[in-house]
């Protein structure tokens, strides 16, 4: 929403909101994205070098995957998530949009590992929800810090 400000006889328009205390949550979200991206990249490296690490009971994972392909996917996805996290921290609009999409996908993809690592997967999904909330509600405030 564009707000109009009167200064003497000249008027100026400001489209960016003033930063509030919530901008810390946006920075926190960007840092979390970088960390989550790093975790995904590490999980991808583990899947590449040790296929048996993710083997679970007879029930198996929610979906059956080729662990080498899954490892490459996680590695590349983790790098993309880390780059988007960096973009969020520096206040880039493109990064906020990309981040919301990537983090939502990350939460859904982590459901596949729920039976293999229930505690860790639950923590990652909870962090994803916090990141989405911060970016959707207060993401524009980070631009004001530049």
C-alpha positions in Angstrom: 0.0 0.0 0.0 1.4 3.4 -1.0 1.4 6.1 1.7 1.6 9.8 0.9 3.8 12.0 2.9 3.7 15.8 2.8 6.9 17.7 3.3 6.4 21.4 2.6 5.1 22.0 -0.9 6.6 18.8 -2.3 5.0 15.4 -1.8 6.8 12.1 -1.9 5.6 8.5 -2.0 6.9 5.7 0.1 6.0 2.2 -0.8 8.1 0.4 1.8 6.9 0.1 5.4 9.0 1.4 8.2 11.0 -1.3 10.0 9.5 -2.6 13.2 10.8 -5.1 15.8 9.5 -7.8 13.4 12.3 -7.2 10.9 14.4 -9.3 13.3 12.1 -12.2 12.5 12.7 -11.7 8.8 16.5 -11.7 9.3 16.1 -14.8 11.6 14.1 -16.4 8.8 16.8 -15.7 6.2 19.5 -17.2 8.6 17.2 -20.2 9.2 16.9 -20.7 5.5 20.6 -20.7 5.1 20.9 -23.2 7.9 18.1 -25.4 6.6 19.7 -25.3 3.1 23.0 -26.4 4.7 21.2 -29.2 6.5 19.7 -30.3 3.2 23.0 -30.1 1.4 24.6 -32.2 4.2 21.8 -34.8 4.0 22.3 -34.9 0.2 26.0 -35.6 0.7 25.3 -38.3 3.2 22.8 -39.9 0.8 25.4 -39.8 -2.0 28.2 -41.5 0.1 26.2 -43.8 2.4 23.0 -45.1 0.8 22.2 -47.3 3.9 22.0 -44.3 6.3 18.4 -43.6 5.4 17.3 -47.3 5.4 14.4 -47.7 7.8 12.2 -50.6 9.1 10.1 -52.8 6.9 7.5 -50.0 6.7 10.0 -47.9 4.7 9.8 -44.3 3.8 6.6 -42.6 2.7 7.9 -42.9 -0.9 10.6 -45.1 -2.4 13.6 -43.2 -3.8 16.9 -43.8 -5.4 19.2 -42.5 -2.8 21.9 -41.2 -5.2 19.3 -39.2 -7.1 17.8 -38.0 -3.8 21.2 -37.0 -2.6 21.9 -34.9 -5.7 18.5 -33.3 -5.4 19.0 -32.5 -1.8 22.4 -31.1 -2.4 21.2 -28.8 -5.2 18.1 -27.8 -3.3 20.1 -27.0 -0.2 22.3 -24.7 -2.2 19.3 -22.9 -3.8 17.7 -22.5 -0.3 20.9 -21.1 1.1 21.1 -18.5 -1.8 17.5 -17.5 -1.3 18.2 -17.2 2.5 21.1 -14.8 1.8 18.8 -12.8 -0.5 16.2 -12.5 2.2 18.8 -11.2 4.7 19.9 -8.5 2.3 16.2 -7.5 1.5 15.7 -8.8 -2.1 12.1 -9.2 -3.1 12.8 -12.0 -5.5 14.5 -13.9 -2.7 11.4 -13.6 -0.5 9.1 -15.0 -3.2 11.5 -17.8 -4.1 12.1 -18.5 -0.4 8.4 -18.9 0.4 8.0 -21.4 -2.4 11.2 -23.3 -1.6 10.4 -23.5 2.1 6.9 -24.7 1.5 8.3 -27.5 -0.8 10.9 -28.3 1.9 8.2 -28.9 4.5 6.3 -31.2 2.2 9.4 -33.1 1.1 10.5 -33.7 4.7 7.3 -35.6 5.2 8.9 -38.4 3.2 11.5 -38.8 6.0 9.0 -38.8 8.9 9.3 -42.5 9.5 13.1 -42.5 9.2 13.8 -39.5 11.5 10.6 -38.4 13.2 12.1 -35.9 15.7 14.4 -34.2 13.3 11.8 -34.1 10.5 9.3 -32.5 12.9 11.8 -29.9 13.9 12.6 -29.0 10.3 8.9 -28.7 9.4 8.3 -26.4 12.4 11.3 -24.2 11.4 9.8 -24.1 7.9 6.5 -22.8 9.2 8.3 -20.1 11.2 10.2 -19.0 8.1 7.0 -18.9 6.0 5.2 -16.8 8.6 8.0 -14.3 9.0 8.4 -13.9 5.2 4.7 -13.6 4.4 3.7 -11.2 7.3 6.8 -9.0 7.6 9.1 -9.7 4.6 8.9 -6.3 3.1 10.4 -4.7 6.2 13.8 -6.0 5.4 14.1 -3.7 2.4 14.0 -0.7 4.7 17.3 -1.8 6.3 19.3 -1.5 3.1 
